[in-house]
Amino acid sequence: MFGRSRIFLFIVFFTVICSCKEHIKQIPLADFFKTPEKTFFKISPDGKYIAYLKPYKDKQNLFTQSLADGTEHMETSFDDYPVSGWYFWTYNNQLVFNQDIVANDGFKMYALDISTHQLRTILSLEKVKVNLVNRNKQQPNIITIRMNKRDPANFDIYRLNIKTGELSPYLINPGNITEWFPDADGKIRLVKSSDGVDETILYRPDDNAPFKPIIQNNFKNSVRPIAFAGQKNNFYALSNVNRDKMALVEINAENGKEERTIFSNSNADLMYVEYYKNKHRLEFASWDEAKPRKYFLSPDIQRLYKKLEELLKGNEVRVVDRDSSENKFILYTYTDRSPGTYYLYEASTCKLIKLGDTNPSLVPTELCVMQPVAYKSRDGLTINGYLTMPLGNKKTNLPVVVMPHDGPWARDTWGYDEQVQFLANRGYAVFQMNYRGSTGYGKAFRSAGYKQVGGKIQDDITDGVHWLIDKKIANPKKIAIFGGRFGGFSALYGVSFHPDLYNCAVIQYGLINFFTYIKDAPPFFKPYLKMTYEMVGNPETDADRLRAISPVFHTDKIKVPLIIFQGAKDQRANISELNQFVHELRKHDVDVKYFLKPNERAFFRSERNRFEMYTEIEKFLDYNMRVKP
């Protein structure tokens, strides 16, 4: 009798527990989108200091720390514009970094002497783009940069003395050079020229010789030089010439002939090769399938990574910097549910020290798994992507946010994404797809996207949404589409031409008109215009098609609510046209919320602006996906 009573009480207790509403912790919005706590760690070549970016008054500033005694020093205190993540140590313990001065489209470059903490400005320019090409161990005060100061449409190569600020021309662009490749001594011996459709790689044995063409390709093929091999005049490159997938090869620079294939993968393009130029060493090749993969080319580096993966189980591990002696390494680890952690690893002692989390407010177990998925398009092509389901037992009839990526020649990869995790935490399933044309899947898959913007690319997105509905994952009445730039175009296209499929759309710096997007391209983009004509469309010969797909001409087709965010300093946006687009939508009684931020580019750098944006997105989606009947 007593036993029966216990069983009865257990059943009652179990029933009560199961009937309780499932509670999922709602993480504060600010925890997802605040300025990272500590990020972009780098170590000095002598292994005595680390540098990193850390917030001060809402802006990322540069800090250093002595590894001898742990002393932290705030090197900058900018409260107007942040220090860019593009910074580096020179070989004599100088730090070089820059600021993007958004208000006047300016660029400032600084140098810092770590021994005195003295800061000096070495470049201050307006309407100029600057990138690092090379830093030289033999001449540590000299860096090689590319800059479009002379001609906005062309980048020239300069030597910059970071002690004196002296700028010396090294290579003046004849008008068609788009890439430069230095050897281990910093001398540029390979360049790539392009007219947008055809590209040529040219070689010279030394600075006194003229460049001569050695490889010519149509843009559908690609050869991406990595480094000179150190033997003869051969160089390593990623190439898909005479193959579908990008492979690591060695090429004879004298004649352009491929001498051997070092490594290839039949499932995916190799996307990156780690080359350590201090030792002239290929270390590994990496690619993305469902998750990131590596193939090691150096036994020493393979042993290093094996040790690190034992110490940091369950994490993707990347060596992001090292000292010259290869004893101290800066590591970055992440997962799909962890925004990342930095460590210092000392090889001689196997000592691992945690340097900092990029976002310590977030707890991985409270976030959601990014699951690789695949489906068939209507013409039988396999489309890969990712589905992030909210926590909880409910796995069907969910509200879904569809997030097509920017590009179109880019891709989504497995890993942490703050937008995805924020939406999943709010109870939405988040669907990302690598539609045809996306990179990483080979030449044939990429080429299948040419001239398919507004065509089969958009069909792939639509087919993915129908796949979710057929699988009973998506509530067909509660589907939103959310994207930036080309993803924003895809969102607007979706609600224009599939009005019954989506019930609202979120647009971040969206592409609304292919005519003005192409016509208004920055001068330095001009070498790629012909390629854009081949891949997307020519405004003259394909005018009817570009008009048929550009959202700006179809305001009458949009019926669902929109929320639009735009930075007024976004160089690829035509703000007056966007203002008119919003005006026309409102004339057609479309419910549009529009936020134009005066001192932002495409991505909102101000923490305050980011918080406002995602607060509005949260309210917008909540109303349209849950409250509104």
N, C-alpha and C positions, 0 to 999 in steps of 0.2 A: 504493500500500500504506500509506504514511504517512498519507495522507488518511483512509483507512478506519479506521485506528487512532484517529485524533483523533475521528472521528465516534462510534466505539464508546465511547471514554472519556467523551465528552460525554453520551452516552445514559446510561451508568452513573452519572455524576455527577448528572445531572438526576433519575434515578430515586431515588437516595439522598436528595437534597434533598426531593423530593416525599413520600418515605415518612417523613421526620422528623415527629415530632408537632408540630403547630402550637402555638406558644407565645404566649400573650397575657399581658401583664404584669398581675398582680393588684395593684391600687392599694390601699394601706392604708385600712382602714375610716375611720380618724380623718381622713384627708384629705377625705373627703366631708362629714363631719358635725361638724367642729370649728367653734368660734365664728369667724365671719368675721374676716379679718385687719384690714381697714378697710372701712367701709361707711357709707351714709347721709351722704354729703358734702353740705354746704350752704355757700353763700357769703354773706358779710355784704353788706348793701345798698350799702355804700360800696366794696365790692370789695377791701378790705384784708386780710380774714381768711377762712379756710375753717374749718369745723367738721366733725367726723366722729366715728363711734363706732369704738372699738378695744378689744380685750380687755385686762382687767387682773384677774388672779386668777379666770379663767374667766367674768368678767362684762363685758358691754359697758359701757364708760365713755366719757365725753365728752372729746374732745381738740380743741384749736384749733391753727392754724398761721398765722403771719404770712406774707403773700405778699411782704412787703418784704424780709425777711431769712431766711425759711424756718424760723424758730424754732418748735418744737413745744412746746405746754404741755398737760399733763394736768390738765384742769379738775375731774374727779371721780375718786375712788378707792373707789367702792362695791365691797364684796366680798360683799354679801348679795343685792341685787337689781339687775339691769342697768338702765341708762338705756334708756328706750323709744325706738324709731325715730321716734316721733311727737314731734319737737322742731322749733323754728323760730327764726329771727332776727326780732327786732322791727326797726322802721325806725330805731331809734337805737342799734344795735349791742348790744342785749341778747339773750342766748340764753335761751329758755324751754324747759324739758324736764320729764319726769316719770318716776316709778318706779311700777310695779305691785307693791305689798307683798302678796305672795300669802298669807302666813301668816294675816293678819287681814283679808284682802280690803280692803286699804287703798290709798290713792292719795296720792302726794306730788308737788307741783309746785314747781319751783325756777326762779329767775331768776339769771342770771350777767351781771355787768358785765365786758365784754371788756377794758376799759381798766385795771381794777384786779384782775381775776380774783377778785372777791368774790362768794361764793355765798350766796344767801338762800332760805329756804323761804317760799313765798307761799301754798300750800294744803297742808293735811294732814288727810285725811278717811278715814273708813272706810265701806265698803259704799255707795260713791257712784261713779257713772260721770261722767266729764268729757270733753268734746270741744271743740276749737277751732271757732268759727263764723267769726270774722273778726279780722284785725289791721288797724289803721288808720294810714295815713301821716300824717294830720293830728294824731292823738293817739297817738304811738308807745308811750306807757306804758300805754295802755288796750287790752285785748284783750276780745273778746266770746266767751263760752263758753256751752255748754249743760250743765246739770247736774241730776241727779235728787235733790238734797239735801233739798228740801222734802217730796217725795213720791216714793218709789221707783218708782212706776208712771208718773210724768210728768217730762219734762225741762222746766225753765224756762231762760230766757235771762238771763245776768248780764253786767255789765261788771266786769272785774277789773283793778285798778290793780297792775301788777307791781312798782312801786316801794314801795307802802305795804301791799299785800295787801288793800286795801279792796274789798269785794264788794258791788255794787249791783244789785238786781233791775232788769231792763229789760223783759222780757215774762213774765208769769206764765201758765202753760199752763192753759187752761180745762178740759183733760182729753182733748182729741182731736187736738192738734197734734203732728205727727210730724217735720216738717222746716221749716227756716227758711232764707230766702235774702236776704242783705244786698245793698244796692246798693254802688256804688263808694265811698261815704262811710261805709259800715258800718251804715247804717240798714236795718232789716229791713222790707221793703215787700211781700214775698211770703212766704206760709206755706202748708204743705200739711196738711190734716186728713184723718184716716182712721178708719173704724170697722172696718177690716180687709177689707171687701169693696168699699165705695165710698170714693173719695177726692175731696177738693175742694181746689182752689187758690184762695186768697184774696189780695186785693190792697188796699193802702192807699197813697195818694199821699205821705203823710208820717207822722211819729210821732204827730201829734195827731188823725189821722182813724181811724175804725174800719175793720177789715178787712171787705171784702165779697167774696162768692164770685163767681168769674169762669169757672171751669172745673170741671165735675163728670164723673167717670169711674168706671166699674167697674174693679176691679183688673186685668182682662185688658188694659185700655188703660193707657197710661202717658204722662205729661208730666213731664219732669225739667228744671226751670229751670236755666240755666247762669249767666246774668248779664244785667243790664240793658244795652240796646243803646246807651244814651247819646243816643238821638234819641227825642223824644216820651216816652212811657212804655212803649215796647216792650221785650220781653226775648227773649233767645235760649233755646231749649229743645231737648231731644231728645224726639221724640214719635212714637208709632205710632198715633195716632188717625186713623181712616179709611185706614189702610195696614197692611201686614203687617210691614214692617221699620222700625226706629227711624230717623228722619231728623232732620237739623238744620233747625229752622224758626225763624221770628221771629213772636212773638205780641204782639198789642196788649193791654197789661195793663188797660186801661180796660174792655174788654168780653170778653177771653178769646179773641178771634177770631185764627185763624192768618192772617197777612198774606202770608207767602211761604215757600217751601221753599228753603233755602239750599243744601243738599246731601243727597242720598240715594244709597243703593247697593242695587241689586236683589238682591244675593247674600247680604247679611248685615246685621244690626243695626249701626248706629253705636254704639260702646260708650263712646267718650270724646271730648270736645272740649277742646282746649287753648285757654284764653282768658287773655290777659295783661291783668290789670285795670289795671296802671299806665298802659297805653296804650289801654285800652278796645278791645282788638283780638282778634278771632277769628284763630287761627293755623293750626290744622288739625283735621280730624276723623279718628278712627282706628277701625278695626274688625279683626276676625280672620276670615280665611278659612282656608286651609291654614296660612298664615303671617300675621303682622301686616301691616296695610296702613295707609297715610295718604293723605288728600286735603288739599292745602294750600289755605288760604284767605287767606294773606298772601304776596305775592311776596317780601318781605324774608326771611321765615322759610323759604320754599321755597329761596331762594338759600343761606341758612345751612345747611340740611340737605343740600343738594346738595354743598356744600363739605366738610361733615363726612363725608359718605358716601364722598367721594373720598379723604379722609385715612384713613378707617377702613374700608377695603373689606372686604366679607364679613360685617360686623357689623350688627346692629340698633342704631341710635343713638337715644338719647333725651336731650333737654335736661331736666335735673332741677332746675336752679336757675340764677339769673343775678343779676348786680348791677343796681342801679337804672339805670345808664347803658347797659345792654345791650352792654357791651364784654367782660365776662368771664362765661363760661358754664361750669357744671358739667355734664359729659356722663357718661352711663352707657351702656356698650355690652355686648352679650351675643350669644350664639348658642345653639343647642341643645346645643353641646358646651363652652361657656364660661360659667362662673357669673357673670362680669361684671367689668368694669374701669371705673374712674372716671378722667376726664381733666379738665384745666382748659384751656379754649380762649379765647384772646384775639383778638377779631375785628379789632382795629386792626392787629395784626401777623401774623395768621393763625398764631400760635404755639400749638402743642398740647403740653401737658405731662401726662405720666402721673402721676396721684395715687396710684393703688394698685389692686391686684387684690383682689377679695373673698376669693379663695381661690387664692393663687399656687402651691400644691402641685400643682394639677391642670394637666395638659397636654392641650389640646383634641384633639390627634391620637390620644391614648390613650383618648378617650371615643367614644361611639356616636351615630350619626345618628338623629334623631327623624323618622320618615318619615310624612307624612300618608297616611291610608288611608280607604276608604269601603266599606260593604257594605250589603246590603238586609236589612231586618227581615222577619219572616215575613208581615207584612201590607203589604210593599212600600215602606215608608218608608226613605229613604236615611239611614244613620247614619254620621257622620264621626268620625274618631278619629286616633290616632297609634300607630305600631308602632316600637319601638326594638329593633333586632336587635343581639345581641352581635357583637363583632369576630370575624373569622375567616371561613373559607370555607364553613363549614356553615350552610346557610340553611333546612334542613328538619328535621322530627322533633325540634324543640328543646323543652326545658323552658320553660314559659311562666308568667309572673306576670301575672294579670289585675288591673288597678287601676281600678275604677270611682271616679269623683270624688265628693266631698262635694256636698251640695246639698239636694235634687236640682236646684234652679234655680241652677246655676252651670255651669262648663264647664272642660275642659282646653284649654290653648293651647300653641302651639309655643314652645319655649324651654328653658332649662336647668332640670332637676329633679334634685336630688341623690339622691332615692330611686330614680328611674328609672335614672340613670347608675350608681349603686352596684349595682343588681340586674343591669343589662346587663353590667357589668364582671365580675360573678360567673358569667356565661354564660347568663343567662336572657333570653329575649325578653320585652319588657314591652309590654302591650297596654292602651291607654286608649281609651275610647269616650265620645262625647258623645251619650248616649241621649236619647230624646224627653223634652222638658221642659227640656233644657239651654239656657242663654241664648246669644244671639248669632245664632240661626238664624231669627228672626222669630216673630211672634205665634202663627201656626198651629202651628209646631213646638213652641213652649213650651206652648201650650194642650193639645197632644196628650198631655202628661204629667200633666194634672190628673186626680186620682183614679186614677192608674195606678202609684202606689207599691205594690209587691208584685204588679203586673200587667204591663202592656206595657213599663214601664221595665225591669223585671227580665228580660222576654223579650228586649229589645234586647241586654242584656248576654249572655244565653245564646246568642242568635243570632250574636253576634260571636265567641264562643268556638267555636261550630260552624263558622263561616266560616274561622277559623284552622286547624281540623282538616281541613276540606275542601281547603284550600289546601296541605296537607301541611307547614305551618309548625310547627304544634304537635304534640308527642308527646301523644296523647290520654291517656296514663297518667301524664303529668307536668305537670299544670296546677294552679297555686295561685291563690287569689284573696286580694287584699290591699286594705284600705281603712280610712279614718277617718271617724267620725261616720256620715253617710248611706252613705258608701262601706263603712264597717264593717257597717252593716245589710245592704247588698247582698252583702257577703261571707258573712255568717251566713245570709242567705236562700238564697244559692247552694248552700251546703253542706247546708242543711236540705232543700231541695226538689229539688235536683239532685245527690244524693249520689254518683252515678257519674261526674259530670263533673269534680269537683275532688278532689285527694287531700290538701289541707290548706288552712288559711286563717290569715291574719295580720290581727288586729283592733286598730286604734288608736282609743281612745275611741269605741267603737262604740255606735250607737243600738240598744237591745235591746227597748224597749217603747214603742210610740207613745202609749199611755194616759198613762204617767207623764212621758214627754217633753213632751207637751202640757200636762198638769196642773201640772208643776213648772217651767214656763217662768218666767223672771225677770219681776218686775212690769212692767218697761219694755217687755216683749215683748207685753203684753196687747192693744195696739191691732191686732196682726197675727194674733190667734187666729182671728178669723172667716175671714180669708184662708186660714189653715192648714186650717181645716175644709173650705173649698171646694177647695183644691188637693190635700190629702192625705186628710182624712177627719175627720168629727165623732165624738168619742168616744161620744156618745149615739146618734146616728142611724146611724152606721157601725160600731157596736161589733163586730159579727160579723166584718166584714172586717178591721178593725184587729187583732182577736185572731187571725185566721187568718194574718196576715203577720208579727206581732211575734215575733221569735226566742225571747223569754223563755218563750213558751207551747209551744215545740217542741223542748225539749231531748232528747226521745226520738228525734227524727229525725236528729240530727247523729251521724255515725259517724267522721268524719275528724279528725285532730289539729288543735288550735287553739293559737294563741299570742295572748294578750290583754294590751294595755298601757293603763293608765289613770292619769290624774292625779287625786289625791283632792280637789283644789281646782277641778276643772272644774265650772263653774256649771250646765252642762246635763246632768250625770251624776247618777244616783241610785246612790250607791256601795253602799248596803246591798242594793239590788236586784241590782246587778251581782255582789256577793259571793255572793248566793243563787243567781244564775244559774250561776256557776262551780261552786258546790256541787252543784247539780242535774245539771250535765253530768258531773261526776265520779261521781255516783251511777249514771249510765248508762254508766259505764266509758269515757267520752270522754277521750282524752289531751289535757289542757289545761295549758298553762303560763300562769301569771297573774302579772303584775307591776303592783302598785299603788304609785305613788310619792306620798308624803304631802305634799310641798310643790311640786306641779306642777299647772298647769291642763291644758287639752287638749294643747297642744304642750309638749314637754319643753324647758325653757330651759336647764337645767343640762347643760353639756357632758358631764359624767360620766354622767348619766342617759341622754343620747342615745347615747353610746358603748356603754353596757350594752345598751340596747334593740336597736341594730342588730347588736351582736355576737350577741345571742340570736336575732334574726331570721335572721342568716346561718347559724348552727348549725342552727336549726329547718328552714329551707328545704333546706340541704345534706343533712340526714338524710332528710327526707321526699321530696325530689325526686331524690336520687341514691343514697343508701346503702340505704335501706329497699327491699326487693324489692317 
